[in-house]
Amino acid sequence: MRQPIRLALLVLAGALISGSAQAASFNCERARTPDELTICASLKLNDQDVRMAQLYDIAQHLVAMGGRAAIQDDQQVWLRTRRACGADRTCLARAYTRRLAALNKVLERAYKQGPF
């Protein structure tokens, strides 16, 4: 089985096995900030968080070392942007949509550089 497919399946299996109190990027039982509390209270935002964490994890494994640092830096900037949304669901949904698009672009570039 090709390595990216195997990795994607492992990440998906891990997401399915995790408990309902767990968003992909943080533990909802420990959520304290308005953005985290809102994400945990919204199935749609929680689903976006799961997808974002999956793509972020896959991207970390597919890009070269220099690219990883850039992805990590972008993630930190994005987390500050998400936190600035507070409890505003529309703002949070937009932030996730933008981050998912950015991560998808990273993966598309990595896939074009294949084979794996």
C-alpha positions, 0 to 999 in steps of 0.5 A: 500500500502506498505510504500516503494512503497508509498514513491517511488511513491511520489518521482516519482510524485514530480520529474514529477511535477517539472519544466524543469529548476529543476534538482532533487538535485539543481535548474538549474536557480541558477547553477553557477559551471561548474558541475552544468551548464553541468548537466543542459545542458545535458538531460542524466546527468540531468536524472542521477541527478534526479535518484540519488536524488530519490534514495538518498531520498528513502535511507534516509527514509529506513535506521536506524538513524546511516545509515542515517549519513553514507549516508549523509557523503557519499553524501557530499564526492560524491558531492566534487567528482562531483564538481571536474569533472568540465564540463567533461561530461564523468567524471560526467557520471562516478560519477553518475554511481558510486553513483547510484550503491552505493545507489542501494546497500544501498537500497538492504540491506534495502530491505533485512532487511524488512518487511516494 
